[in-house]
C-alpha cells in the first residue's frame, strides 16, 4: 500500500503528524509550520499575508493529498476549513479534509487520536496519547503532593499579547490550573480577549507570564520592551519579585499539539521551582524588566 499523502495547514497538526512518525508522508504544510526540525524541506502551500495567510491553490492541487488537516478556530493561524473543503470538492475529489477544533487539553489529546485515525496510524496515536497522559499525570501528581505539603497555588496572569494585553483563553487557563496555578483573567474554553493594564493592577498577580501567540520567548521579550506598559506595573507584586517572564508562547502554549504538555510542565516549574526542578530542568523563560515604579 502506498504511503498516504498528507497536507497540514496547521502548525499543531504538523507536529502531531511528525510525532506519529508520519513526517515522510507530508507533501505540504503551511508557511507557519516550523517544527519539528527539518520540516522546512516540505513545500509550503500558504503565503504569509495580512490580515491572514493566503492559500496557494494550484500548489495544493498539485500536491494531490489524500488527507488535508486544518482548523476553523483562528483564521490567522491557518486557512479556514470551509475554504479548503470547497477547493477539495471541486479539484481534489479524493481528498479528506479534517478540521481540528480542540478547546481544552483533553480536546488536544483527542485531536492526536483523530489525526491517527484518519492517517491510518491508530496504534501510533494510542501510544503517543499514553505517553502524554503519563507525563501529565506525573506533573499533576507532584502538584497534589505540594498542595498537601502546604504550598498554595500561585495567582497568575497569562497574557497572549501585550499591546493591548490579551487575557488567555481556550486551553491555556486549564494549563495554568493543571500546573498548580490560578489564572485570574483568562477563562477556560473561551477565546482570548483583549483586557487592559488596569485589570492587571486590580488583580495584582504574583506572576505574569507573557506567552505571546506566534512568538518565542525572545520575541515576546522584545514585544514587551516595545509595548506601552504603564510605569506603575513596576510597583506590582510580580515586578517586585522579578516574576514577570516571557515564555515560548508559540511552541508550547498557542499550538494545540503534543508540546502543550511540556508547556504545563514549564508552568509548574515557574510556579514552584523547588518542587519541580527535577521534573523540569529548564524552562527557557526570560525574566522581563518592569518599568520604574510610578503612581498607582
C-alpha positions in Angstrom: 0.0 0.0 0.0 1.4 3.4 -1.0 2.1 6.0 1.7 -0.6 8.4 2.5 -0.2 11.9 1.1 -0.8 14.4 3.9 -1.1 18.2 3.8 -1.1 20.0 7.1 -2.2 23.7 7.1 -1.9 24.0 10.8 1.4 24.0 12.8 -0.1 21.9 15.6 -1.3 19.3 13.2 2.1 19.2 11.5 3.7 18.5 14.9 1.1 15.8 15.6 1.8 14.1 12.2 5.5 14.2 12.9 5.1 12.8 16.4 3.2 9.9 15.0 6.2 9.1 12.8 4.5 10.2 9.6 6.7 13.2 8.6 7.7 11.4 5.4 4.1 11.4 4.3 3.7 15.1 4.5 3.6 16.6 1.0 2.6 20.1 2.0 2.5 22.4 5.0 1.6 26.0 5.9 4.3 28.7 5.9 3.9 28.8 9.7 4.8 25.2 10.2 8.3 25.4 11.6 8.6 22.3 13.8 10.0 19.7 14.1 13.5 20.3 12.8 13.7 19.5 9.1 10.1 20.4 8.3 11.2 23.3 6.1 12.0 20.6 3.4 8.3 20.1 3.0 6.8 22.5 0.4 4.9 25.5 1.9 1.4 25.8 0.4 0.4 29.1 2.1 1.9 32.6 1.8 2.0 34.9 4.8 -0.1 38.0 4.1 -2.2 40.4 6.1 -4.7 40.0 7.6 -4.4 36.3 7.2 -2.4 33.8 5.2 -3.2 33.1 1.5 -3.5 29.5 0.2 -1.6 28.6 -3.0 -4.5 26.7 -4.5 -2.6 25.4 -7.5 0.2 24.1 -5.3 -2.4 22.4 -3.1 -4.0 20.7 -6.1 -0.6 19.7 -7.5 0.3 18.1 -4.1 -2.6 15.6 -4.7 -3.2 15.0 -1.0 -5.3 12.2 0.4 -5.7 14.0 3.7 -5.8 17.7 4.5 -5.6 18.9 8.1 -6.7 22.4 9.0 -9.0 24.2 11.5 -11.5 27.0 12.0 -10.6 28.2 15.5 -8.3 31.0 14.2 -8.2 32.2 10.6 -4.9 33.9 11.3 -3.2 30.6 12.2 -4.5 28.5 9.3 -6.6 28.7 6.2 -10.2 28.0 7.2 -11.7 24.6 6.7 -14.7 25.8 4.7 -12.4 27.3 2.1 -10.3 24.1 1.9 -13.4 21.9 1.6 -14.7 24.0 -1.3 -11.4 23.6 -3.2 -11.2 19.9 -2.4 -14.8 19.2 -3.6 -14.1 20.9 -7.0 -10.5 20.0 -7.6 -9.2 17.2 -5.3 -12.3 14.9 -5.0 -10.4 12.1 -3.4 -9.1 14.2 -0.5 -10.5 14.1 3.0 -10.5 17.4 4.9 -10.3 17.2 8.7 -10.8 20.3 10.8 -9.2 20.1 14.3 -11.0 22.2 16.8 -9.8 21.5 20.4 -10.6 24.0 23.1 -9.2 22.0 26.1 -6.2 19.8 27.0 -8.4 16.8 26.6 -9.5 18.1 23.3 -5.9 18.3 22.2 -5.3 14.6 23.1 -8.5 13.8 21.2 -7.0 15.7 18.2 -4.0 13.4 18.3 -6.3 10.4 18.2 -8.3 11.9 15.3 -5.2 12.5 13.2 -4.1 9.0 13.9 -7.4 7.6 12.8 -7.6 9.5 9.5 -3.9 8.9 8.8 -4.2 5.2 9.4 -1.9 5.3 12.4 -4.2 4.4 15.2 -1.7 2.4 17.2 0.9 5.1 17.0 -1.7 7.6 18.2 -2.7 5.4 21.1 0.9 5.2 22.1 1.5 8.9 21.8 -1.5 9.8 23.9 -0.4 7.3 26.6 3.0 9.0 26.7 1.4 12.4 27.0 -1.0 11.3 29.7 1.8 9.7 31.7 3.8 13.0 31.6 0.7 15.0 32.5 -0.1 12.6 35.3 3.5 12.9 36.7 3.1 16.7 36.8 -0.3 16.7 38.4 0.7 14.2 41.0 3.6 16.4 42.0 1.2 19.4 42.2 -1.0 17.5 44.5 1.9 16.4 46.7 3.0 20.1 47.0 -0.6 21.1 48.0 -0.6 18.5 50.7 2.8 19.9 51.8 1.2 23.3 52.2 2.4 25.0 49.0 -0.5 27.2 47.8 -1.5 27.8 44.2 0.2 30.8 42.6 -2.0 33.7 41.5 -1.2 34.1 37.8 -2.0 36.2 34.7 -1.0 34.7 31.4 -1.0 37.3 28.5 -1.4 36.1 25.0 -0.5 39.6 23.7 0.9 42.7 25.3 -0.2 45.7 23.1 -3.0 45.6 24.0 -2.8 43.0 26.8 -4.9 39.9 25.9 -6.2 37.6 28.7 -5.6 34.0 27.9 -8.3 31.6 26.6 -9.1 28.2 25.3 -6.8 25.6 26.9 -4.3 28.0 28.4 -6.2 28.7 31.7 -6.6 25.0 32.1 -2.8 24.6 31.6 -2.3 27.0 34.5 -4.7 25.1 36.7 -3.2 21.7 35.9 0.3 23.2 36.6 -0.8 24.3 40.1 -1.8 27.9 39.4 -4.8 30.1 39.5 -5.4 32.1 36.3 -7.0 35.3 37.3 -8.0 36.9 33.9 -8.4 34.0 31.4 -11.4 31.7 31.0 -11.1 28.0 30.2 -12.6 27.1 26.9 -13.3 30.7 25.9 -11.4 32.7 23.3 -8.6 35.0 24.3 -10.0 38.5 24.8 -8.5 42.0 25.0 -8.1 43.3 28.5 -6.2 46.3 29.9 -3.5 47.1 32.4 -5.9 48.4 34.9 -7.4 44.9 35.3 -3.9 43.6 35.9 -3.4 46.2 38.5 -6.7 45.4 40.3 -5.7 41.7 40.5 -2.0 42.3 41.4 -0.9 38.8 40.4 2.1 37.0 41.9 3.3 36.0 38.5 2.8 37.5 35.0 3.6 35.1 32.1 3.9 36.6 28.6 3.0 33.7 26.3 2.5 35.7 23.1 0.8 34.0 20.3 3.2 33.4 17.4 6.3 34.4 19.4 9.0 32.5 21.2 10.4 33.8 24.5 12.9 36.2 22.9 10.4 37.7 20.5 7.9 38.1 23.4 10.6 39.8 25.4 11.1 42.3 22.6 7.4 42.9 22.3 7.2 43.6 26.0 10.1 46.1 25.7 8.3 47.9 22.9 4.8 47.9 24.5 3.4 51.0 26.3 3.5 49.3 29.7 2.4 51.7 32.4 5.1 52.7 34.9 3.0 51.6 37.9 3.4 48.0 36.7 6.8 48.2 38.4 5.1 48.5 41.8 3.1 45.3 41.4 3.9 42.2 43.4 5.1 40.3 40.3 7.5 43.1 39.3 8.9 43.4 42.9 9.5 39.7 42.9 11.1 39.6 39.4 8.2 37.4 38.4 7.3 38.8 35.0 8.5 36.3 32.5 8.4 35.6 28.7 8.0 32.1 27.5 7.7 30.3 24.2 4.1 31.1 23.7 4.1 29.9 20.0 5.5 26.4 20.5 4.3 25.5 24.0 1.1 27.3 24.5 -0.7 28.6 21.4 -0.4 25.4 19.3 -2.9 22.7 20.3 -0.4 19.9 19.9 1.8 17.5 21.9 4.1 20.2 23.2 1.2 21.7 25.3 2.0 19.1 27.9 5.6 20.4 28.2 4.0 23.9 28.5 2.2 22.7 31.5 5.5 21.3 32.9 7.1 24.7 32.3 4.4 26.5 34.2 4.7 24.1 37.1 8.4 24.8 37.4 7.7 28.6 37.2 5.0 28.3 39.9 7.1 26.1 42.2 10.8 26.0 41.4 11.7 23.9 44.4 9.1 21.3 43.8 9.7 20.8 40.1 13.4 21.3 39.5 13.9 17.5 39.0 11.0 17.1 36.6 11.6 20.2 34.6 15.3 21.1 34.5 14.9 24.1 32.2 12.1 26.5 31.2 13.7 28.8 28.7 11.8 31.6 30.3 13.2 35.1 30.2 12.7 37.4 33.2 11.4 40.7 31.9 12.3 44.1 33.3 9.5 46.1 34.7 9.1 49.9 34.3 10.3 52.0 37.1 7.5 52.2 39.7 5.1 55.0 39.0 2.0 56.4 40.7 -0.7 53.8 41.4 
